[in-house]
Amino acid sequence: MKVLGTGGLGFIVSHVVVELQQQGFEVVIIDNLSNSSIDVLKGITVITKKQPIFEKMDLRDKSSVSEFLKKHSDLSGVFHFTASKAVGESVENPLLYYENNLYTLIYLLQELQKKKSSHFIFSSSCTVYGQADFMPIPESAPIKTAESPYGNTKQMGGEIIVDTCKVLHNINENALRYFHPIGAHNSAKIGELSIGTPQNLVPFINQTGIGIREQLSDFGDDYPTEDGTCIRDYIHVVDLVKAHVSALQRLVDGINKSIFEVFNIGTGKGSSVLEVISVFEKVSGQKLNYKIGRRREGDVISAYADTDTANSILGWKGTSFITNTAIASIPYSFRF
């Protein structure tokens, strides 16, 4: 099969591309390089011994999307990752997030509706649950008012897909709601390399650890948790990508129960900010320079997954962050 990965040189999808190529898929990548590096393409090629087809393109350009789908009319599947993804930044620049995260999805679906059939995997997020009423969070949990524009775009993206599926039966779709992906490929050739100031905890820890950043800020220690810091479900990226291939295969085999399915992708275990810092210090053997700052707008208190659905239906299970510390807490930039 020939499949497309949008935002294909980004953190998660670059690992998906590796997994797909290692399983024999032909992969096409679209990326506008706004928050990624062309060097990632070299890393993918070194790992898999094969270079995916790459086209530099901005999916916000509707005519370019149309031309691309005409050129690659033999695509059988799409992994849609193109999105701006930082909670804090989305609060500061909401229009960027609404434009980039929604227009790209709409333009892509408009072109895919012209095909006889297509399999579509949507990169969603646990942010759609807002601050859930109980933990762990199942797929049936209410979709609450989003805490950030980023979370809102993921909610709206899911609604767009559901409405589309009601009238277009040629597109089968699965939405994977990620919790908090971290880590890097074991080869250390690709991983999470933030351009500019990192917006997520682990890359900020990593950059502070190697001296790129002077100090890490912990956004609040007065939350109603055991140590006062936020709790998240940290899943290793290599575990995460295996769920994508399982989700695609489910659609290809035609065993999906509906044309739109949702799966939580996490470990089922929550770790606090201070626990993650402690793990980094233990694995790296160095103290981390950090301070306690004020709460950041858009952050929820706690979020970790009920993964029973993904475990039973996809036959997939993520490895606990705490039991996978040697890989999950050390970035590929730190390991060079």
N, C-alpha and C positions, 0 to 999 in steps of 0.2 A: 504493500500500500504506500501511496504518496500522501504525506500529511504536512500541514502547515503549522508552524509555531510563531505566533505574533509576539512582538517584543522579545524575539528569540535569543538575544544576547544578554538578557537580564538574568538575575540570580537564579530563580527557580527554573525558568523555562530552558536555560542552557543545560541544566542537569537532566531535564526531560528529553532534550534533543539527544544527549549522550545515551540515555537508556533506550530511546527509540532506535537509534542507529545500531546499537549493539544487538538489538532484537531483529534487525533486518529491514526496518522501515526506511523509505526514502524520505528525507526531511527537507523542507523549504523553510527558510527563516526570513521574516520581515522585522526590521528594526530601524528606527530613525536615529539611533545613537545619542539620544538626548540625555540618557542616564545609564549608558553602558559603554563598553569599549570594544573596538574591533579585535583587540587582542584575545577576547573570549572565543572568537571563531577559531583562532589558532589553537587554543586549549582544547576545544571540542575535537578538532582534527587530530591533534596529537593523541588524545585518549582513545578515539574510535578508529584511527587510521583511515578516516574518510571525512572529507569536507562537505558539510551540507550546502545546498544551494542557498546563497545569501543575496537578498535585495534590500538596499537601503531605501526606505520608503516611510512616509508618514501616513498612517491610516486615517488621519483627519482630512486628507485630500480625497474627496469622494471619487473623482475621475481616476485617480491612481489606483484606487481599490478595484474599480471596475476593470481597468486594463490588466491589472495583476490576475484577477480571477479568469479573465479570458485567456491569458497566456498560460495559466496553470489550470486548465479546465479539467484535468484528470485528478485533482485532489479528492481524496476520499474522506479525510478527516481534518479537523481544525482544533488546535489548542490555542484558546484566546487568552493571552496574558497582557496585552497592551493596556497599560494603566499607570497613572501616577499613584503612589501607594503609601505615602507617609501621612499619618493622622494629623500630626502637628502642622505640617505644611499645608494640608488641606483646609485647616481652620484659617490660616493666614491668606491663602490664595484659592478660595472656593471655585471661582470661575474656571481656572485652569483645570481643576479636577472634573468639573461637570463637562467641560468641552472634551477633554482627552479621554475620559473613562466611558462616556456615553456615546459620543459621535462615532468613535471607532467601532463600537459594538454594533450600532445601528447600520452603519455603512456596510459592514461585513455581512450582517444578516440579510440586508437588501440584495446583495449579490448572490449569496448562497441560496436564496429562495428560487433563483433561476435554474439551479441544478436539479437533476433528477432525484438525487439523494445526497445527504451529507451527514457526517457524525461530528458533533460539536461538543467540546469540553470547555466549560467556562470556569475561569479562575476566580472564585468567589472568596469570601472571608468570614471569619467568625464575628467580625464587627457588625454584621447584619442583625445579631442578637441584642446589640446594645448591652446594657447591664442586665444580664439574665437573672431571673428570680431564684434559680437554684443551680447547683453544680452536681455532677457534670452536665453539660448542655447537650440535649438531644436535638435531632433535626426537627422535631415537632415543637420546639420551644417557640414562643411568640416572637415575631419580628417586631421589635420595638422601635420607637423613634430613634434615629441614629444619633450617636454622640458626636459625629464629625461629618463634614462633607464627604470625606473618603468613604466612610461607612454608608452614607446615604447613596453614593454612586453604586455601591455593590448591591444595596437593596433594590435600587431602581433598575440596575442591570438584570437582576433576577426577575423582576416584574416584566421587563421588556421581553425576556426570553419566554416566560410563561405565556404571555399574551400572543407572542409570535407562534408558539407551538400549538395554540388553540386553532389557528387557521392554516398553518403550514405543516403538513404532515410528511414533508420530504426531509425535514431536519429532525434528527434524534439528538437530544442534548442531555448531558450530565453536568451538574454544577458541583464543584468540589469546594467546600468551605474550609479553607486552611485556618489553622490556629497560628502558631508562630514558628515558621521555618527558620532554621539556623544551620551553621556548619558549612562543609565544603566537600567536594569529591575527594576520595582517598588519595588520588594522584597529586593533589594540591595544584592542579593546572587550572581549575575553575573554582569559584566560590563567591562569597558575597563581598564585592568590592564597591563601596559607596563612592559616588562622585560628589565632591563637596562634603558638607557636614552630614554625618550619618543621622538618620531619623529613627533608627531602631536600636534597642539596647545592646545586642551582642556586637555588631560592628563598631559601636562607640566604645565598648569595652576593649575590643581588639585594638583599635587605633590608639586608645589611651595606653594600653599595655606596651605597644611598640614605639611610643613617643611621638606619634603624629599629633595627638591631642594632649594638652597639658593635664586636663582633668575631666573626669566624668561627672555629670550631674545626675543624681537620683531624684526623679520628679515626685517628691513627696514621701514622707514616712509616717503619715498620720491617717492612713487608710485603715478600715476595720479588718485587718488581717493579723496573723500571728506576730509578724515583725514590723507591721505598719506600712509595708511596700506592696505594690501591685503584684498580682499573681497571673501568670500566663502559662499556656501549654506549649512548651518548646519542642518542636519535632525536627529531627534531622532531615535535611533536604533530600538526601539519597533515599531515605525511607519514603518521603513524600512523593517522589516522582514515580515510584513503583505503583502507587495508587492510580496515577494517571493512565498508565498503560493498561491496568486492569479495567478501568472505567471505559476506555476506548474499546477494548476487546469485548466488553459486555454489549456495547452497541453494535459492533461488527457482527457478533454472533446472534444478534436479534433476541437476546434473552432479557432485555430491559422490560420492566413491567409497565412502563408508561413512556411517552416520548420526552418527558422531562423528569429526571431523578436528581436527588440531592444527597450528598454524603459529607459528613464531618470528617476532616482529616487531621488527626492529632494523636497524642499518646494516651490521653485520658488522665494525665497527671499534671497538676499545677505546680509551678516553681515561682517563688517570689524573686523580686529584683535582687535583694541581698543574698539569696541562695545562689543565684547565677553568678554574682560577683565572687562569692566564696568558692564556687567550683572553678572559676577561672584562676583564682589565686592558687588553689590547690594543684591544678594541672600544670600551670605555667611556672609555679615556684616563685612567684613574685607578688608583692603587695601592689594593689591598684590604687592610684590616687583618685579618690572620688569624694564628692560632697553631697549633702542632702539639700536639695533645692525645693522650690514650691511646686505644687501640683501643676500638671500640664493640662490645658483644656482639651477635652476630647477623649481622655483616658478613662477606661472603666476600671472598677476595682479588681475584678477577678473574671477569668475566662479560661475554662478548660473543657475538653470535649468528652461527650459520650460517644464512643467509637463503635458501639455494638453493630450498627447498620453496616458500616464499611467493613468491619471484621467478618461479618457473616455473609453479606451479599457479594462484596468484592473479593473476599478471601484474602484480605490484606490486614496487616497489623504494624503499627509504628513502634519503634524502640524507644523506651523511656530515656529522656534527656539525662537523668541522673545516672543511669547505667551505661551511658554512651559518652561519658564526659571527655574521654581522651580525644575523640574526633569532634564532637559537637561544640566544644568550647574554644577550640583553637582554630583561627582563621587560616586560609591558605596564604595570605600575605605574611602572617606571623611565622609560618612554617618554612618559608624559603630560607 
